[in-house]
């Protein structure tokens, strides 16, 4: 991969990169389509990265289907799928990790210790291997996108990070590889994430600027559905990801909710 990328760079070609854990859906494909528009070569990676999963998380049962993914990637014009093994990424003796600090502490960072250390480490490694000019991430994973922007800036990495809007199912549910875990009975509960964000938007549009008031209403809506357990609902400054009480400037409302055994996240930003 490095040799290929280096020769593309020497030939003056622009490389766009979409890192993923596979089991593609339209959200992934929307990033690849954007990559296709912006570069000469589109590289995607499929790697379920063990270092970003906690001991009790779904690493072993995370959905995987390489053949299906390969066909979908080809259909949107991806040139290369980088598909490494654990042995290649973390050979014995491996001991170097990347820690993005403040911006990874709140939200998912608080409930998934070590998660963003794993994300930053694997993305740093993938950037060194793929040597992209641009890397495209989804805003659905808002904190991940913020951490990647921070890492690239702090470590003087020579690439641009681009964020793309969240792609949704027709009913509004944010697309996620983990949606396959949801039973039909759990679907209405899963929809409370987007419904509570819409409710928050409505309250904001009507002039509400107190974060706690908006969070209370969102909480009520989610708790009224079956089998939901709120991990967090937060309103934060969109660049530092620190909690805010008075909404002003660019702000993100982010939430994580367990529906049955499936942990779902969603967010929206206001300017
Ligand atoms: P994943 O395979 O879940 O690690 O996601 C790979 C990339 O796709 C990440 O940059 C995600 O933010 C992005 N992504 C996941 N779901 C969506 C979605 N519904 N819309 C847009 N991008 C997404």
py3Dmol code that shows the C-alpha trace and the ligand (Angstrom):
import py3Dmol

protein = """\
ATOM      1  CA  UNK A   1       0.000   0.000   0.000  1.00  0.00           C
ATOM      2  CA  UNK A   2       2.799   2.414   0.902  1.00  0.00           C
ATOM      3  CA  UNK A   3       4.660   1.742  -2.352  1.00  0.00           C
ATOM      4  CA  UNK A   4       1.493   2.210  -4.376  1.00  0.00           C
ATOM      5  CA  UNK A   5       0.606   5.446  -2.582  1.00  0.00           C
ATOM      6  CA  UNK A   6       4.117   6.804  -2.917  1.00  0.00           C
ATOM      7  CA  UNK A   7       4.173   6.226  -6.666  1.00  0.00           C
ATOM      8  CA  UNK A   8       0.743   7.834  -7.029  1.00  0.00           C
ATOM      9  CA  UNK A   9       2.008  10.855  -5.135  1.00  0.00           C
ATOM     10  CA  UNK A  10       5.125  11.049  -7.301  1.00  0.00           C
ATOM     11  CA  UNK A  11       2.883  10.971 -10.375  1.00  0.00           C
ATOM     12  CA  UNK A  12       0.998  13.971  -8.957  1.00  0.00           C
ATOM     13  CA  UNK A  13      -2.200  12.030  -8.187  1.00  0.00           C
ATOM     14  CA  UNK A  14      -4.479  13.045  -5.346  1.00  0.00           C
ATOM     15  CA  UNK A  15      -5.454  10.293  -2.880  1.00  0.00           C
ATOM     16  CA  UNK A  16      -8.694  10.372  -0.874  1.00  0.00           C
ATOM     17  CA  UNK A  17      -9.119   7.922   1.999  1.00  0.00           C
ATOM     18  CA  UNK A  18     -12.198   6.606   3.824  1.00  0.00           C
ATOM     19  CA  UNK A  19     -11.285   4.525   6.894  1.00  0.00           C
ATOM     20  CA  UNK A  20     -14.029   2.111   8.022  1.00  0.00           C
ATOM     21  CA  UNK A  21     -14.776  -1.022  10.006  1.00  0.00           C
ATOM     22  CA  UNK A  22     -16.732  -2.460   7.058  1.00  0.00           C
ATOM     23  CA  UNK A  23     -20.261  -3.878   6.818  1.00  0.00           C
ATOM     24  CA  UNK A  24     -21.072  -1.018   4.511  1.00  0.00           C
ATOM     25  CA  UNK A  25     -24.288   0.965   4.329  1.00  0.00           C
ATOM     26  CA  UNK A  26     -25.278   4.110   2.414  1.00  0.00           C
ATOM     27  CA  UNK A  27     -23.525   6.284   5.021  1.00  0.00           C
ATOM     28  CA  UNK A  28     -20.169   4.696   4.169  1.00  0.00           C
ATOM     29  CA  UNK A  29     -20.951   4.915   0.448  1.00  0.00           C
ATOM     30  CA  UNK A  30     -21.771   8.633   0.728  1.00  0.00           C
ATOM     31  CA  UNK A  31     -18.225   9.205   2.039  1.00  0.00           C
ATOM     32  CA  UNK A  32     -16.763   7.157  -0.811  1.00  0.00           C
ATOM     33  CA  UNK A  33     -18.804   9.069  -3.404  1.00  0.00           C
ATOM     34  CA  UNK A  34     -17.490  12.335  -1.966  1.00  0.00           C
ATOM     35  CA  UNK A  35     -13.948  10.910  -2.099  1.00  0.00           C
ATOM     36  CA  UNK A  36     -14.493   9.955  -5.761  1.00  0.00           C
ATOM     37  CA  UNK A  37     -15.470  13.558  -6.555  1.00  0.00           C
ATOM     38  CA  UNK A  38     -12.437  15.037  -4.831  1.00  0.00           C
ATOM     39  CA  UNK A  39      -9.487  12.827  -5.846  1.00  0.00           C
ATOM     40  CA  UNK A  40      -7.808  10.702  -8.522  1.00  0.00           C
ATOM     41  CA  UNK A  41      -7.546   7.600  -6.337  1.00  0.00           C
ATOM     42  CA  UNK A  42     -10.052   6.487  -3.717  1.00  0.00           C
ATOM     43  CA  UNK A  43      -8.797   4.167  -0.995  1.00  0.00           C
ATOM     44  CA  UNK A  44     -11.006   2.707   1.703  1.00  0.00           C
ATOM     45  CA  UNK A  45      -9.852   0.508   4.561  1.00  0.00           C
ATOM     46  CA  UNK A  46     -11.823  -2.222   6.256  1.00  0.00           C
ATOM     47  CA  UNK A  47     -10.461  -3.044   9.662  1.00  0.00           C
ATOM     48  CA  UNK A  48     -12.351  -3.888  12.844  1.00  0.00           C
ATOM     49  CA  UNK A  49      -9.756  -2.402  15.153  1.00  0.00           C
ATOM     50  CA  UNK A  50      -9.473  -4.397  18.398  1.00  0.00           C
ATOM     51  CA  UNK A  51      -7.801  -1.566  20.357  1.00  0.00           C
ATOM     52  CA  UNK A  52     -10.868   0.663  20.158  1.00  0.00           C
ATOM     53  CA  UNK A  53     -13.219  -1.899  21.736  1.00  0.00           C
ATOM     54  CA  UNK A  54     -13.545  -2.330  25.495  1.00  0.00           C
ATOM     55  CA  UNK A  55     -13.369  -5.834  27.021  1.00  0.00           C
ATOM     56  CA  UNK A  56     -17.183  -6.037  27.324  1.00  0.00           C
ATOM     57  CA  UNK A  57     -17.949  -4.543  23.902  1.00  0.00           C
ATOM     58  CA  UNK A  58     -18.990  -6.179  20.640  1.00  0.00           C
ATOM     59  CA  UNK A  59     -15.592  -6.717  18.932  1.00  0.00           C
ATOM     60  CA  UNK A  60     -16.078 -10.420  18.244  1.00  0.00           C
ATOM     61  CA  UNK A  61     -19.686 -10.138  17.099  1.00  0.00           C
ATOM     62  CA  UNK A  62     -19.235  -6.917  15.066  1.00  0.00           C
ATOM     63  CA  UNK A  63     -20.790  -7.691  11.620  1.00  0.00           C
ATOM     64  CA  UNK A  64     -18.306  -8.573   8.865  1.00  0.00           C
ATOM     65  CA  UNK A  65     -18.852  -9.434   5.177  1.00  0.00           C
ATOM     66  CA  UNK A  66     -15.876  -8.681   2.956  1.00  0.00           C
ATOM     67  CA  UNK A  67     -17.379  -9.922  -0.341  1.00  0.00           C
ATOM     68  CA  UNK A  68     -20.497  -7.791   0.035  1.00  0.00           C
ATOM     69  CA  UNK A  69     -18.392  -4.764   1.043  1.00  0.00           C
ATOM     70  CA  UNK A  70     -16.051  -5.232  -1.931  1.00  0.00           C
ATOM     71  CA  UNK A  71     -18.988  -5.200  -4.364  1.00  0.00           C
ATOM     72  CA  UNK A  72     -20.514  -2.117  -2.763  1.00  0.00           C
ATOM     73  CA  UNK A  73     -17.175  -0.268  -2.778  1.00  0.00           C
ATOM     74  CA  UNK A  74     -16.647  -1.139  -6.427  1.00  0.00           C
ATOM     75  CA  UNK A  75     -20.123   0.165  -7.292  1.00  0.00           C
ATOM     76  CA  UNK A  76     -19.141   3.672  -6.118  1.00  0.00           C
ATOM     77  CA  UNK A  77     -15.738   3.701  -7.811  1.00  0.00           C
ATOM     78  CA  UNK A  78     -13.360   2.826  -4.972  1.00  0.00           C
ATOM     79  CA  UNK A  79      -9.931   1.970  -6.436  1.00  0.00           C
ATOM     80  CA  UNK A  80      -8.342   0.155  -3.503  1.00  0.00           C
ATOM     81  CA  UNK A  81      -9.615  -1.631  -0.404  1.00  0.00           C
ATOM     82  CA  UNK A  82      -6.910  -1.866   2.240  1.00  0.00           C
ATOM     83  CA  UNK A  83      -7.836  -4.916   4.313  1.00  0.00           C
ATOM     84  CA  UNK A  84      -5.093  -5.762   6.801  1.00  0.00           C
ATOM     85  CA  UNK A  85      -4.962  -8.532   9.408  1.00  0.00           C
ATOM     86  CA  UNK A  86      -4.556  -7.986  13.167  1.00  0.00           C
ATOM     87  CA  UNK A  87      -1.092  -9.541  12.885  1.00  0.00           C
ATOM     88  CA  UNK A  88      -0.065  -6.889  10.340  1.00  0.00           C
ATOM     89  CA  UNK A  89      -1.477  -3.981  12.319  1.00  0.00           C
ATOM     90  CA  UNK A  90      -0.416  -5.077  15.801  1.00  0.00           C
ATOM     91  CA  UNK A  91       2.484  -7.535  15.483  1.00  0.00           C
ATOM     92  CA  UNK A  92       3.940  -8.938  18.681  1.00  0.00           C
ATOM     93  CA  UNK A  93       5.971  -6.298  20.513  1.00  0.00           C
ATOM     94  CA  UNK A  94       3.628  -3.498  19.417  1.00  0.00           C
ATOM     95  CA  UNK A  95       3.656  -0.699  22.041  1.00  0.00           C
ATOM     96  CA  UNK A  96       3.013   2.742  20.506  1.00  0.00           C
ATOM     97  CA  UNK A  97      -0.288   4.582  20.989  1.00  0.00           C
ATOM     98  CA  UNK A  98      -1.648   8.042  20.183  1.00  0.00           C
ATOM     99  CA  UNK A  99      -3.626   9.936  22.796  1.00  0.00           C
ATOM    100  CA  UNK A 100      -5.695  12.962  21.840  1.00  0.00           C
ATOM    101  CA  UNK A 101      -6.435  14.509  25.222  1.00  0.00           C
ATOM    102  CA  UNK A 102      -9.186  17.002  26.158  1.00  0.00           C
ATOM    103  CA  UNK A 103     -11.528  16.583  23.214  1.00  0.00           C
ATOM    104  CA  UNK A 104     -11.813  12.821  23.858  1.00  0.00           C
ATOM    105  CA  UNK A 105     -12.684  13.100  27.560  1.00  0.00           C
ATOM    106  CA  UNK A 106     -16.392  13.937  27.479  1.00  0.00           C
ATOM    107  CA  UNK A 107     -19.268  12.097  25.702  1.00  0.00           C
ATOM    108  CA  UNK A 108     -18.253   8.642  24.375  1.00  0.00           C
ATOM    109  CA  UNK A 109     -14.755   9.094  25.818  1.00  0.00           C
ATOM    110  CA  UNK A 110     -16.242   9.106  29.320  1.00  0.00           C
ATOM    111  CA  UNK A 111     -18.216   5.891  28.858  1.00  0.00           C
ATOM    112  CA  UNK A 112     -15.752   4.051  26.596  1.00  0.00           C
ATOM    113  CA  UNK A 113     -12.335   4.372  28.277  1.00  0.00           C
ATOM    114  CA  UNK A 114      -9.511   3.776  25.808  1.00  0.00           C
ATOM    115  CA  UNK A 115     -11.818   3.964  22.786  1.00  0.00           C
ATOM    116  CA  UNK A 116     -10.353   7.136  21.278  1.00  0.00           C
ATOM    117  CA  UNK A 117      -6.793   6.032  22.045  1.00  0.00           C
ATOM    118  CA  UNK A 118      -7.551   3.042  19.815  1.00  0.00           C
ATOM    119  CA  UNK A 119      -9.196   5.213  17.149  1.00  0.00           C
ATOM    120  CA  UNK A 120      -6.359   7.752  17.072  1.00  0.00           C
ATOM    121  CA  UNK A 121      -3.717   5.030  16.986  1.00  0.00           C
ATOM    122  CA  UNK A 122      -5.290   3.092  14.124  1.00  0.00           C
ATOM    123  CA  UNK A 123      -6.041   6.231  12.105  1.00  0.00           C
ATOM    124  CA  UNK A 124      -2.487   7.500  12.577  1.00  0.00           C
ATOM    125  CA  UNK A 125      -1.168   4.132  11.370  1.00  0.00           C
ATOM    126  CA  UNK A 126      -3.585   4.071   8.428  1.00  0.00           C
ATOM    127  CA  UNK A 127      -2.642   7.616   7.411  1.00  0.00           C
ATOM    128  CA  UNK A 128       1.046   6.585   7.414  1.00  0.00           C
ATOM    129  CA  UNK A 129       0.246   3.556   5.278  1.00  0.00           C
ATOM    130  CA  UNK A 130      -2.243   5.083   2.807  1.00  0.00           C
ATOM    131  CA  UNK A 131      -0.558   8.534   2.634  1.00  0.00           C
ATOM    132  CA  UNK A 132      -3.789  10.313   1.658  1.00  0.00           C
ATOM    133  CA  UNK A 133      -4.137  13.989   0.795  1.00  0.00           C
ATOM    134  CA  UNK A 134      -7.623  13.994   2.302  1.00  0.00           C
ATOM    135  CA  UNK A 135      -9.445  11.661   4.708  1.00  0.00           C
ATOM    136  CA  UNK A 136     -13.229  11.692   4.902  1.00  0.00           C
ATOM    137  CA  UNK A 137     -15.179  10.964   8.093  1.00  0.00           C
ATOM    138  CA  UNK A 138     -18.877  11.033   9.004  1.00  0.00           C
ATOM    139  CA  UNK A 139     -20.324  13.629  11.370  1.00  0.00           C
ATOM    140  CA  UNK A 140     -22.376  10.850  12.918  1.00  0.00           C
ATOM    141  CA  UNK A 141     -19.264  10.063  14.944  1.00  0.00           C
ATOM    142  CA  UNK A 142     -18.852  13.713  15.865  1.00  0.00           C
ATOM    143  CA  UNK A 143     -16.286  13.218  18.627  1.00  0.00           C
ATOM    144  CA  UNK A 144     -14.182  10.957  16.417  1.00  0.00           C
ATOM    145  CA  UNK A 145     -14.167  13.644  13.707  1.00  0.00           C
ATOM    146  CA  UNK A 146     -13.161  16.311  16.263  1.00  0.00           C
ATOM    147  CA  UNK A 147     -10.371  14.067  17.595  1.00  0.00           C
ATOM    148  CA  UNK A 148      -9.060  13.404  14.076  1.00  0.00           C
ATOM    149  CA  UNK A 149      -8.975  17.125  13.272  1.00  0.00           C
ATOM    150  CA  UNK A 150      -7.100  17.739  16.526  1.00  0.00           C
ATOM    151  CA  UNK A 151      -4.610  14.916  15.951  1.00  0.00           C
ATOM    152  CA  UNK A 152      -3.800  15.963  12.388  1.00  0.00           C
ATOM    153  CA  UNK A 153      -3.300  19.564  13.469  1.00  0.00           C
ATOM    154  CA  UNK A 154      -1.337  18.787  16.661  1.00  0.00           C
ATOM    155  CA  UNK A 155       0.987  16.256  15.011  1.00  0.00           C
ATOM    156  CA  UNK A 156       1.504  18.290  11.800  1.00  0.00           C
ATOM    157  CA  UNK A 157       0.142  15.480   9.651  1.00  0.00           C
ATOM    158  CA  UNK A 158       0.075  16.514   6.020  1.00  0.00           C
ATOM    159  CA  UNK A 159      -3.554  15.787   5.186  1.00  0.00           C
ATOM    160  CA  UNK A 160      -6.964  17.409   5.396  1.00  0.00           C
ATOM    161  CA  UNK A 161      -9.819  15.915   7.422  1.00  0.00           C
ATOM    162  CA  UNK A 162     -13.269  16.367   5.893  1.00  0.00           C
ATOM    163  CA  UNK A 163     -16.575  15.800   7.721  1.00  0.00           C
ATOM    164  CA  UNK A 164     -19.724  14.684   5.899  1.00  0.00           C
ATOM    165  CA  UNK A 165     -23.388  14.825   7.014  1.00  0.00           C
ATOM    166  CA  UNK A 166     -25.083  11.863   8.684  1.00  0.00           C
ATOM    167  CA  UNK A 167     -26.890   9.617   6.220  1.00  0.00           C
ATOM    168  CA  UNK A 168     -30.236   8.402   7.557  1.00  0.00           C
ATOM    169  CA  UNK A 169     -32.782   5.641   6.948  1.00  0.00           C
ATOM    170  CA  UNK A 170     -36.114   6.872   5.483  1.00  0.00           C
ATOM    171  CA  UNK A 171     -37.563   6.838   9.033  1.00  0.00           C
ATOM    172  CA  UNK A 172     -34.724   9.094  10.290  1.00  0.00           C
ATOM    173  CA  UNK A 173     -32.589   6.504  12.099  1.00  0.00           C
ATOM    174  CA  UNK A 174     -28.902   7.314  11.563  1.00  0.00           C
ATOM    175  CA  UNK A 175     -27.391   4.525   9.470  1.00  0.00           C
ATOM    176  CA  UNK A 176     -24.967   2.335  11.385  1.00  0.00           C
ATOM    177  CA  UNK A 177     -23.471  -1.107  10.895  1.00  0.00           C
ATOM    178  CA  UNK A 178     -24.822  -1.837  14.390  1.00  0.00           C
ATOM    179  CA  UNK A 179     -28.453  -1.292  13.265  1.00  0.00           C
ATOM    180  CA  UNK A 180     -28.489  -4.966  12.181  1.00  0.00           C
ATOM    181  CA  UNK A 181     -28.522  -5.880  15.884  1.00  0.00           C
ATOM    182  CA  UNK A 182     -31.928  -4.180  16.341  1.00  0.00           C
ATOM    183  CA  UNK A 183     -35.025  -6.381  16.440  1.00  0.00           C
ATOM    184  CA  UNK A 184     -38.221  -5.058  14.770  1.00  0.00           C
ATOM    185  CA  UNK A 185     -39.650  -4.432  18.267  1.00  0.00           C
ATOM    186  CA  UNK A 186     -36.632  -2.319  19.182  1.00  0.00           C
ATOM    187  CA  UNK A 187     -36.871  -0.112  16.111  1.00  0.00           C
ATOM    188  CA  UNK A 188     -39.405   2.388  17.576  1.00  0.00           C
ATOM    189  CA  UNK A 189     -37.144   2.777  20.631  1.00  0.00           C
ATOM    190  CA  UNK A 190     -34.116   3.355  18.372  1.00  0.00           C
ATOM    191  CA  UNK A 191     -36.057   6.143  16.657  1.00  0.00           C
ATOM    192  CA  UNK A 192     -36.246   8.101  19.922  1.00  0.00           C
ATOM    193  CA  UNK A 193     -32.659   9.277  19.320  1.00  0.00           C
ATOM    194  CA  UNK A 194     -33.522  11.224  16.175  1.00  0.00           C
ATOM    195  CA  UNK A 195     -36.913  12.206  17.612  1.00  0.00           C
ATOM    196  CA  UNK A 196     -35.300  13.747  20.673  1.00  0.00           C
ATOM    197  CA  UNK A 197     -32.831  15.645  18.477  1.00  0.00           C
ATOM    198  CA  UNK A 198     -35.741  16.977  16.418  1.00  0.00           C
ATOM    199  CA  UNK A 199     -37.551  17.984  19.593  1.00  0.00           C
ATOM    200  CA  UNK A 200     -34.411  19.799  20.747  1.00  0.00           C
ATOM    201  CA  UNK A 201     -34.193  21.579  17.406  1.00  0.00           C
ATOM    202  CA  UNK A 202     -37.813  22.653  17.773  1.00  0.00           C
ATOM    203  CA  UNK A 203     -37.228  24.010  21.276  1.00  0.00           C
ATOM    204  CA  UNK A 204     -34.112  25.822  20.054  1.00  0.00           C
ATOM    205  CA  UNK A 205     -36.005  27.306  17.110  1.00  0.00           C
ATOM    206  CA  UNK A 206     -38.667  28.527  19.564  1.00  0.00           C
ATOM    207  CA  UNK A 207     -35.968  30.424  21.471  1.00  0.00           C
ATOM    208  CA  UNK A 208     -34.903  28.011  24.247  1.00  0.00           C
ATOM    209  CA  UNK A 209     -31.197  28.481  25.028  1.00  0.00           C
ATOM    210  CA  UNK A 210     -30.836  26.598  28.336  1.00  0.00           C
ATOM    211  CA  UNK A 211     -29.124  23.269  27.753  1.00  0.00           C
ATOM    212  CA  UNK A 212     -30.587  21.644  30.881  1.00  0.00           C
ATOM    213  CA  UNK A 213     -34.171  22.414  29.792  1.00  0.00           C
ATOM    214  CA  UNK A 214     -33.616  20.894  26.349  1.00  0.00           C
ATOM    215  CA  UNK A 215     -31.849  17.839  27.817  1.00  0.00           C
ATOM    216  CA  UNK A 216     -34.741  17.263  30.271  1.00  0.00           C
ATOM    217  CA  UNK A 217     -37.282  17.165  27.445  1.00  0.00           C
ATOM    218  CA  UNK A 218     -35.085  14.839  25.357  1.00  0.00           C
ATOM    219  CA  UNK A 219     -34.634  12.574  28.379  1.00  0.00           C
ATOM    220  CA  UNK A 220     -38.395  12.317  28.957  1.00  0.00           C
ATOM    221  CA  UNK A 221     -39.005  11.379  25.348  1.00  0.00           C
ATOM    222  CA  UNK A 222     -36.351   8.643  25.339  1.00  0.00           C
ATOM    223  CA  UNK A 223     -37.322   7.220  28.735  1.00  0.00           C
ATOM    224  CA  UNK A 224     -40.930   6.856  27.588  1.00  0.00           C
ATOM    225  CA  UNK A 225     -39.870   4.216  25.030  1.00  0.00           C
ATOM    226  CA  UNK A 226     -39.383   0.515  25.828  1.00  0.00           C
ATOM    227  CA  UNK A 227     -35.950  -0.903  26.598  1.00  0.00           C
ATOM    228  CA  UNK A 228     -33.987   2.337  26.398  1.00  0.00           C
ATOM    229  CA  UNK A 229     -31.132   3.181  28.727  1.00  0.00           C
ATOM    230  CA  UNK A 230     -29.529   6.594  28.335  1.00  0.00           C
ATOM    231  CA  UNK A 231     -25.741   6.604  28.413  1.00  0.00           C
ATOM    232  CA  UNK A 232     -25.559  10.386  27.959  1.00  0.00           C
ATOM    233  CA  UNK A 233     -27.388  13.358  26.477  1.00  0.00           C
ATOM    234  CA  UNK A 234     -25.146  16.400  26.316  1.00  0.00           C
ATOM    235  CA  UNK A 235     -24.982  19.845  24.799  1.00  0.00           C
ATOM    236  CA  UNK A 236     -21.408  20.911  24.141  1.00  0.00           C
ATOM    237  CA  UNK A 237     -19.255  23.514  22.481  1.00  0.00           C
ATOM    238  CA  UNK A 238     -18.736  22.029  19.010  1.00  0.00           C
ATOM    239  CA  UNK A 239     -14.975  22.528  18.981  1.00  0.00           C
ATOM    240  CA  UNK A 240     -13.904  21.772  22.583  1.00  0.00           C
ATOM    241  CA  UNK A 241     -16.753  19.297  23.283  1.00  0.00           C
ATOM    242  CA  UNK A 242     -17.040  20.695  26.799  1.00  0.00           C
ATOM    243  CA  UNK A 243     -20.557  20.924  28.296  1.00  0.00           C
ATOM    244  CA  UNK A 244     -22.316  24.271  27.981  1.00  0.00           C
ATOM    245  CA  UNK A 245     -25.399  25.557  29.822  1.00  0.00           C
ATOM    246  CA  UNK A 246     -26.163  28.628  27.721  1.00  0.00           C
ATOM    247  CA  UNK A 247     -26.308  27.774  24.051  1.00  0.00           C
ATOM    248  CA  UNK A 248     -24.404  30.256  21.900  1.00  0.00           C
ATOM    249  CA  UNK A 249     -21.988  29.869  18.997  1.00  0.00           C
ATOM    250  CA  UNK A 250     -21.445  26.528  17.324  1.00  0.00           C
ATOM    251  CA  UNK A 251     -22.938  23.905  19.599  1.00  0.00           C
ATOM    252  CA  UNK A 252     -23.531  20.172  19.331  1.00  0.00           C
ATOM    253  CA  UNK A 253     -26.192  18.096  21.032  1.00  0.00           C
ATOM    254  CA  UNK A 254     -24.946  14.525  21.225  1.00  0.00           C
ATOM    255  CA  UNK A 255     -26.464  11.426  22.737  1.00  0.00           C
ATOM    256  CA  UNK A 256     -25.762   7.752  23.275  1.00  0.00           C
ATOM    257  CA  UNK A 257     -28.577   5.382  24.149  1.00  0.00           C
ATOM    258  CA  UNK A 258     -28.639   1.654  24.672  1.00  0.00           C
ATOM    259  CA  UNK A 259     -31.644   0.040  23.003  1.00  0.00           C
ATOM    260  CA  UNK A 260     -31.741  -3.496  24.377  1.00  0.00           C
ATOM    261  CA  UNK A 261     -28.131  -4.576  23.955  1.00  0.00           C
ATOM    262  CA  UNK A 262     -27.323  -2.159  21.118  1.00  0.00           C
ATOM    263  CA  UNK A 263     -25.581   1.124  21.854  1.00  0.00           C
ATOM    264  CA  UNK A 264     -26.582   3.852  19.381  1.00  0.00           C
ATOM    265  CA  UNK A 265     -25.286   7.414  18.979  1.00  0.00           C
ATOM    266  CA  UNK A 266     -26.552  10.483  17.142  1.00  0.00           C
ATOM    267  CA  UNK A 267     -26.062  14.260  17.198  1.00  0.00           C
ATOM    268  CA  UNK A 268     -26.903  17.559  15.573  1.00  0.00           C
ATOM    269  CA  UNK A 269     -25.161  20.908  15.494  1.00  0.00           C
ATOM    270  CA  UNK A 270     -26.510  24.451  15.692  1.00  0.00           C
ATOM    271  CA  UNK A 271     -24.562  27.540  14.735  1.00  0.00           C
TER     272      UNK A 271
END
"""
ligand_1 = """\
23
LIG
P -17.492 2.783 10.866
O -17.324 1.715 9.830
O -18.766 2.698 11.634
O -16.273 2.937 11.739
O -17.612 4.151 10.063
C -16.677 4.520 9.093
C -16.926 5.952 8.694
O -18.259 6.089 8.210
C -16.788 6.924 9.871
O -16.163 8.115 9.423
C -18.222 7.179 10.255
O -18.437 8.427 10.895
C -18.902 7.136 8.904
N -20.337 6.866 9.059
C -20.920 5.887 9.798
N -22.256 5.989 9.742
C -22.528 7.067 8.959
C -23.733 7.699 8.514
N -24.937 7.244 8.871
N -23.627 8.783 7.714
C -22.416 9.268 7.346
N -21.243 8.708 7.722
C -21.300 7.620 8.515
"""
view = py3Dmol.view(width=600, height=400)
view.addModel(protein, "pdb")
view.setStyle({"model": 0}, {"cartoon": {"style": "trace"}})
view.addModel(ligand_1, "xyz")
view.setStyle({"model": 1}, {"stick": {}})
view.zoomTo()
view.show()
